[in-house]
Amino acid sequence: MSDFELLSIVLMILAIIVTLMVELFKSMKK
């Protein structure tokens, strides 16, 4: 596994976490 593959996986995981946090924040503000 290369560093580039590892970086792309980390970025995908971060994107998913950010999306979940945004959705959670929206639902809490209601």
C-alpha positions in Angstrom: 0.0 0.0 0.0 1.5 3.3 -1.1 1.3 6.6 0.8 -1.0 8.0 -1.9 -3.5 5.2 -1.4 -3.4 5.7 2.4 -3.9 9.5 2.0 -6.9 9.0 -0.3 -8.5 6.6 2.3 -7.9 9.1 5.1 -9.4 11.9 3.1 -12.5 9.8 2.3 -13.0 9.0 6.0 -12.5 12.7 6.9 -15.1 13.7 4.3 -17.6 11.2 5.8 -17.0 12.4 9.3 -17.4 16.0 8.3 -20.7 15.2 6.5 -22.0 13.4 9.6 -21.0 16.2 11.9 -22.8 18.8 9.7 -26.0 16.7 9.6 -25.9 16.3 13.3 -25.3 20.0 13.8 -28.3 20.8 11.6 -30.6 18.5 13.5 -29.5 19.9 16.8 -30.2 23.5 15.8 -33.9 22.7 15.0 
